[in-house]
């Protein structure tokens, strides 16, 4: 059992927690990072499965993710562009298979006009409300008490248009049915990426990948931190008290107990998704508002499908590998071939209720159904990959969903203003709480930097020694 004295203890060795640790050490503060898993990276994980390197978790970098790109450069990591040459495939509400080019789906003029109208409304709301404090806008409660599903249908009578627009945020980002979250949550998702239009443009939001995998961000920062990172060490209890009884202005004493270490410190960062906050016992307990807020935040559910082929056969057909079908089992497919690899890799996504249905099947039935759905887009060759793997973050003990947390109906306007509030020495940091880069690695890095800055400022006000 390790007994450590540090200025700051960080719970979670994902990109946010490790970034915070890195920034704190730069400022001269000592840190310990406690990680429940046997690896760093959190919801980023690059692994080799049956000889193929796969991005089990988060992987893409878009042009607006400037803080992540700065970090990649600092760490000596390079990017490459996603393959996107050739035609894309769209399967419409009528089941018709259409090849097309450009950013617009090949739908009827009426549906296209309705999609453009909905996009314009969402772009306007994203610009007006923004990502920093959507809960503070005069329209917040109105938009937060109607589901995105019903909001879309209030603004358009075209069902195919509503389903296609819903695809980009419901299945594509929040990985929840559009009836399960609010229009305000959808606006936040759009604003966090700069606009709703950015979310609909796969050439923007899925622009580049990191050579060697996104987990390298965490691996390289962890290498810098060395023995300050303790793996296989789930945190069980956080005890804290004022350093001077009755005077919190003098700082705090903290004792964090995990399976492998007890850390005495002055500050704590909870760098895990909000659905895991309750896995830890707090003494004294968190305030009532924190308890309530955390029960209104939950992760979605998505199966990330990886299929590796001896060659990228779709390219020989003049196809980019990009496919969409709001009504299809696999609603999105992309060419996910690794840098310099002669093989071809496809990645697809099965979200929310469709994922539920897949997990009711046997393993072989599930594989057959998913590959059959991809084959509807790209042809029979898709049914015979040399490597097939499903990322199931919903079954991960220390994640329990994907990609990130969002609020239920009414939750964002009710609790959003409190989600960054420190509780004594305890601070919160993850992509789930980000404004720009919300749900992405960029947001995790931004939150890590912001949280570290808050602690550095608090430390400058009160410098209480450990013990």
N, C-alpha and C positions, 0 to 999 in steps of 0.2 A: 504494500500500500504506500503510495507516494504522499508525502506531506509537503505542500508547496506554499510559499509566501509570494504573492504577486500583487501588483497594483490593480490589475483587471483580470477577471476570469471570463472566458468566452465559451458559451455552450453552443457547439455546432461548428464543424470544420468545413462548411461549404464556402462558396465564393464570398458571401457577405461577412461571415465570421472571420475568415482568414484575412480579408482585406482590412477589416477593422483592426485585427491584431497587428498587421503590417504597419498601418498608419500609427498606431499607438506606440509601437517600438521605435519608429522614426522619431517620435516626440519624446523619447526617453523613458517611457513607462514600461514596466515589466508586465508580461502577459502569460497566461496559460490557456490553451484551447483544449476543451474536453469534447471528444467526439464519440458517440455511441457506436458507430460502425467500425469495421476493421479497415476503413479507407477514408481518405478525405474526398471532398468534391460535392457532398450533398446530392442535389438533384442533377448534377452533371456527373457522368460516369462513362468513360471510354473503356471498353473491354474487348477482348478477343474471344469470339465464339466460333468453335469449329474452324479455326484458322482465319477467320474474317474479323477485321477491326470494325466494331460497331459503336455508334454513339447511343448508348442506352438511354441517356437523358438529354438535357438541353444542348444545342449545338450551333444554332445559327447566329449570325451577326448582321444587323441591318445598318444602313448609313447613318441613322440618327443615334446609334449607340456609341457615342464618342468617348464616354468614360471607359467603357470596356475596351475600345480600340486603343486608348492610351495605355491601359494596363497591359494589353497584349504586346505592345511595342516595348514597354518597360521590361517585360519578362522575356523578350527575345522570341516571341511567337509570331508566326506568319499565317496569313489567310490565303484562301483561294476561292474563286467564284463557283457557285453552284452551276452545274450543267443545265442549260435552258435553250439549246438550239433545237429547231424543229417545231412541229405542231403540237399543241396540247389537245386533250380529249375532254369532252363534256358529255355527261349523261343527264338528259333532262327529265322533267317530271313525267314525261310520257315514255321514258325508257329508251329514247332514241340516242344513239351513239354518234357524236359529231366531232370531227377534227376541226381545229380552228387555230388562228394566230391572233396575237394581240392580247390586251388585258381584259377585254369584254367577253362575257359568255355568249355563245351563239344561240340566243333566245329570240322570241318574237319581238317585233318593234314595240308592242305594248308592254311586254315584260321588261325589256331593256329600258324603256322610258320610266317605268315605275322603280326599277333598280337605281337609275340615275337620280330620281327624285329622293328616294330614301337615303342614298349616299350623300346628297347635298344637304339634307336636313341634319344628318349625323355629323357631317363635317362642320356645319355651322354651330351645332351644339358643343362639339369638342373644342372648337376655337373659343366659344363664348364662356364655357364653364371651366375648361382647363383640367389639368391633372393634379395640381397642387392641393386644392381644397374644394373638391366638387360638392362636398356636403354644405359648404357655406353659401352656395349660389341660391338666389331666390326661387329657382325652379327645382331645387334639389328634392324636396319632399314629393312634389307632383310626379317627378320622373322616377323616384325611388319606390313609389307605392303601386306601380304598374309593372307587370312583367314585360320583358323585352318582346316576348311572343305577342302579347296583346297590343303593345305599343306599335309594333310593326303593322299590325292589321288595322289599327286605328288610322294609320297614315297611308295605307295602300290596300286596295281590294284584290290585288294580284297575288295569289298564293305562291306561285313559283318565285316571284320577286321576293316575297317575304322570307321564304325558305332559303333562297340563295344569300340574301343579306344576313340572315340569321346564322348561316353556316360559318361566316368569317369570325364571329365572336362566340357563338354558343359552342359548336363542335370544335372550331378551329383554335380558340383561345381559352375560354373559361372551362371548357369540357363539361358543361352542364346543359341540360335542355333549356331552351330559351324561355320556357315558362317558369324556370327555377330561380332566375335572377332578374334584377330590375333594369329598366331603361337607363337609369343613372349609372349603374355598374357597367353597362355597355358603353356609355359615353366616356367613362373613365378609361376603359380599355382602349378606346379610339384615341383619346387625348394623350394617353401615355406613349403612343407611337407617333404622335404628331398630327394625325388625322385618321378618320375612318378610311379614307382613300388609301392610305399607306397599308392598312391591314388587308385590303382587297388586292393589293399588288404583290404577288408572290416574288416578283423580281426585286422588290424593296425589302419586305419583311424577312424573306429567306434568301438574302443576298449572298453571304459568304460563310465559309466554315474555317475552322482553325486546323492547319496542317498538324496531324498527330492527335487531334481531338481536344474538345473544350475542357476536359478534366485537367489538362495540363496547367490551366490557370491556378487551380487549387494545389496541384502537385508541386509546382515551382514555388509558390508562396510558402507552402508547408516545408519545403526543403530549406528555405531561408530561415524559418522559425525553429527548425531542428527539434530538440527535446521539449520545446514549449508546447508541442502538439501531443496530446495523449489520446491514443485510439482505444477502441473496445472499452469505453468508459462512460456509459450512460449516467447522466446526472439524475440523482434521486431527490436531493433536498437542497434548498437554498435557505440558509439562516442569515438574518441580518438585523442590525440594531444601530441606533445612533451611537457614534463614537463617544459623545458626551451625552449621557442620559437626559432626555428632554430638550436637546438642542441639536436639531438636524443640520443646522448651518455649519457645524463642525465636521461634517462628513459621517461616514458609516464604517462599521466593521461587518464583514461578510465572511461566511464560511459555506463553501459549496462542497457537497459530498457526492462523489460519484463512485462507480464500482472499482476504480483503480486509484483514485486520488481524492484527497481532501485539500482544497485550496483556500487559504485565507487571503482575503483581498479587500479592496475598498469599493470596487464597482463590478457589476455583472452585466454582460450582454447576452441576451437570449437570441441567438442567431439561428433559429429554427422556425419552421412555419407555424402560424398561430394554432393550428389544430394539435400541436404537440406541447403547447405551454402547460396544459393540464397534466402532462406526464410527470411533472415535477411538483413536489410539495414545498410550499413557501411558508416560512415562519418569520414574522407574522404572515397571515394569509393575505393574498392580494385584495385590493378594495372591491367592493360589490360591482362597481361599473366594469372593472376589468373582467371579473368572472362572467358577467352577462355578455359583454362584447365578444369574448372568445367563443361563446356558444353560438354566436350568429355568423361565425366565419368557418368556412369549410372548403376543402379541396374538391375538385371535380374528379372525373374518371376517364381515362383514355388508355387504349392499347396502342402502343407504338409498334408498328409492324416492320420488321427488317427481312428483306429477301435478297439474297446474293446469287447471281447467275454467272456462268462461265464467261459470258460476254454481255454487254449492254444491248440486247437484241432489239429493243425499241428504237434505238438510234438508227439501226439499219432500215427501219420502216419510215424514217423521217420524223420520228416522234421525240419530243423533249423528255418524256417521262412524267410531265405534269398533267394531272388528271383531277377533275372535280365532278362530284355528283351528290347533291344534298340529300337525295333519297337512297343513295347506295350504302351498302354496309361499310365499305371503306370509302369515306367521303373525300379524302385527299390522298394523292400519290405524288411523289417527287423522285427524280433521279438523285440518289444519295451516294454516288460512287466516290470512293476515297481518292485523294490526291495521288496520282501516279499509278493507280490500280488498273490492270487490264480487265479485271472482272467488272460486272455491272451490279450496282446495288440500288434497290428501290426501298423507299420508306413510305409507309402509309399509316393512316390513323383511323381507329374505330372508337367513337366517343360515346359517352354517357349511357343512355338506355340501350344502344346497340352493343356496347361493351358488356352490359349486364347479360344480354341474350347470349353472347359468345361464351361467357363463363358458365353458362348452364349446359354447354355441350362438352363432349369428351375432347381430349386433346386432338385426336385425329379429325373429328368432325369440325372442330374450330379451325384447324389448319386448312381443311378442304373449303370451308365457307369463305375464309378470308382470301385465300389464293384465287378462288373462283371469282370473287368480287374484283380483284385486281385484273384478272384475265378478261373481264367484261370491258375493261378499258384498253388493254394493251395486247390481248391475244392469248392463245392457248399456251404459249411458251411460259407465261407467267406462272403456270401451275407447277413448274418443276424447278424450283431453286436448288442450288447446291447447299445453301445455308438458309435456315428459316428460324427466326427468333422473335419472340414477343416481349416487349418491355411492359411489365405489369407493376407500375409504381403503387397501385392500390393495395397490393399485398405486402409492400415493403414496411417492415415494422417501424422504421424511423422516418417514414414519409406519409404513407397511407392515402395517396392520391396524386393527382397531377392536373395541371402543371403547378398551380399556385392557389392560394386561398382567395375566395371572394365572399361577399356578404349575401345573406338571404334578402328577400323583399323587405325594404325599409331599413335594413341594417346599416347601409353606408351613410345615409343622412342622419341616422340616429347616433351612431357610434364613431364615425370616421374622425371627428375632431379629437377623439381621445386615443387613437390607435398608436400614436407616437409618445404618449405621456409616460415619462419615467415613473416608476414606483420606488421611491427612496433611491437606492443605488442600482436598481434594475432597469436596464434599457432594452429596447426591442429593435431587431435589425434583420430584415430579410427582403427578398424581392416582392413578397406579398404585400409589403407596406410601402413600396416605392411609388413615386409619382411618374416621372419619366422612367421608362424601362420596366414598368410594372410587369411582373411575371417573367421577366427575362434576366439573364445573367448580368446584363448592363445595370438593371435595377438593383440587383443584389450588391454589385460593386459600389454603386452610388450610395446605397443605404449603409454599407460598411464604412465608407468615408465619412458620411454625415454623422453617424453614431460615434465614430472615433473622435470627430471634431467636438461633439457635445461633451464627451467625457474629458477631453483635454481641457476644454473651457472650465468644466466643473472642477477639475483637478487644480487648475490655476487659482481658483477661488479658495479651495481648501486643500491643503497638502497634509493629510493625516497619515502618519506612518502605519504600516501593517502591524497588527498585534494588540 
